[in-house]
């Protein structure tokens, strides 16, 4: 079984914060197709969609809304840990 990882969470956050697969991809310096694949993998891991897709972008599903604060906390904690470990 696949598991959540920080890369999937960072991709999710980029798309959630921009409201667009295309803009989220640009933020994380990935192609739109690679970003879409990452979101698909995240949704496979969770077994539920995290975004509703529509012509003008994406909006969070109920699952996406619950994941958002978790993703922010995890990525923030990982970034802080990396800073602490590399600050010597």
N, C-alpha and C positions, 0 to 999 in steps of 0.2 A: 504494500500500500504506500502510495506517495504521502509525503508529509509537508506541512507548511514550512516554508523557509523564508529567510529575510528578503531574498530577492523577489519572491512572490508578493510579500507584504509591501515592499517598496514600490513595485509596479502597481499594485492595487491603490496605494496612497496617491501616486502620481495621477492616475486616472480619476480617482474619486475627487481629488482637489481641483482638477481642471474641468471635470465634467465631460471629458472627451478622450477617446482612445488616441486620437491623433495628437492632441496637445499633451496628453500624458506621456506618450512615446517620445515626443520632442524633449520633454523635461528630463527624462532619464536617458536620453541619447540612444534610443532604440528605434527600430523601424515600427511602423504601425502593425505589420503582420506579426513581428516578434512579440509585441506588447499584447496583441489579441490572443496569441498562443499562451502567453503567461497567465492572462486572465482566465482563459479556458482551463488551464491546468489547475489554477486556484479553485475554480468552481468544481472541477472534478474531485479535488481533495476534499472540499467541503460537502460535496454532494448536493449543492444548491447554487443557484445563480446569485451573484453579488451585485449585478447591475441589470437594470432594465435598459435595453437599447432602443433608441428612437432616432428619428431623422436628424435631430440637432445635437446628438451626443448621448450621454448616459446619465442615469440617475440611480441612486442606491436602492437596492431592495431592502426588505427588513433584515435579511442576513447581512447585507453590506453595512447597514446602519449599526448592527451589533459588532461587526468586525472592525469598524473604523477606529474606535478608541483603543482597542486591543492592538491593532497594527501600529498606531501612533506610539503607544507605550513601548512596544517591543522594539521598534526601530530607533526610538529615542534612547532606550537603555543600551542597545547595541552600539550606537554611535558614541555614547558617553563612555562605555567600556573601552572602545577602541582608542578614544582620546586619552583615557587614563593609562592604558597599556603602552602607548607610544609616546608619552610625554617626557620620557627620561632623556 
